[in-house]
Amino acid sequence: MEIDNNKENKNGIELTEAENELYDRQIRLWGLESQKRLRTAKVLVSGLSGIGAEVTKNLILSGVHSVRLQDEKIVTEEDFCAQFLVPRAAVGKNRAEASIERARALNPMVEISADTEALSSKDSNYFAQFDVVVVIGATNSELLRIDNICRDKRVKFFAGDVWGMLGYCFADLQEHSFVEDVAKHKVISKPNEKVKTELVTASVQRTMCFPPFSAVTDFDINALIFQKKIKRTGPALILSRVLQEFRETSQRDPSYKTRDADVGELKRIRNEITSASSLPDQYFENVFAQISPTAAVVGGVLAQEVIKVVSKKEAPHCNVFLFDPETCCGFIETIGMK
């Protein structure tokens, strides 16, 4: 079905002259109506690590209505590998509060607030305040809990993370409708003339249904190996599963301070999940802290997906993005989608 943009439901908000000037380039890119939708969006970013800072930066610059920064953790020296919103003098302070000043400086037109309470203390009413919830650095059990709440409240849910050179992001958009520009050839020649065509673009309405986060946690890794997809995409999905299991059991991420013991535990988890040949030991060498380039890539992808979802412009990724540490390439895995 083709869409007449003039008949599309208009957003009640009108951009000010200052906003039109500031967002002029974006309006030219994705249209005024998409920018209006962004201007009303309320987003929660939980977990102000390096990737969290990247997501926050990109969303603020896009011109959303508000961003809530939630994090109960304090700033450590490790954060300076990738977290550019916190100043050096903020060591020992709360990460969300320490990120506010630089975040606000990015775009004074966006409302920025901080929340230092634990994510585990948040109930369904808290998440219902937002249009989009982005959770970074949480355990699988917490991600499952929040995703279930978001599905119940019809809130778009994203999860993401970076370990060293590995990164991923996941989207549960439930039932999501969007407009996609489709190019096709139109015949412009007259009858009995040599056929001439020109390329025209039509806006087409599409709808997709996304599975919950449980589709990822319940996914049979060995089925991926059996289908021989692992040679094409690399073992990034398996490695992310191992790291999430480590976080679940240890309630922390691998650390340089306990490197040998942590690598041993990662190998043990790997051996329980799959064979060593599917995930060689070398992959455990670069999973410590968050490397800035990886945080920039994965955070940029995650933020762009949020922007696409809020603006309802163009098809979203379906539904897991992975950044492979060995090849330094990103790819999409479709898990649980029909």
Secondary structure, 3 states (H helix, E strand, C coil): CECCHHHCCCCCCCCCHHHHHHCHHHHHHHCHHHHHHHHHCEEEEECCCHHHHHHHHHHHHHCCCEEEEECCCECCHHHHHCCCCCCHHHCCCEHHHHHHHHHHHHCCCCEEEEECCCHHHCCHHHHCCCCEEEEECCCHHHHHHHHHHHHHHCCEEEEEEEEECEEEEEEECCEEEEEEEEEEEEECCCCCCCCCEEEEEEEEEEEEECCCCHHHHCCCHHHHHHCCCHHHHCCHHHHHHHHHHHHHHHCCCCCHHHHHHHHHHHHHHHHHHCCCCCCCHHHHHHCCCECHHHHHHHHHHHHHHHHHHHHCECCCCCCEEEEECCCCEEEEECCCCC
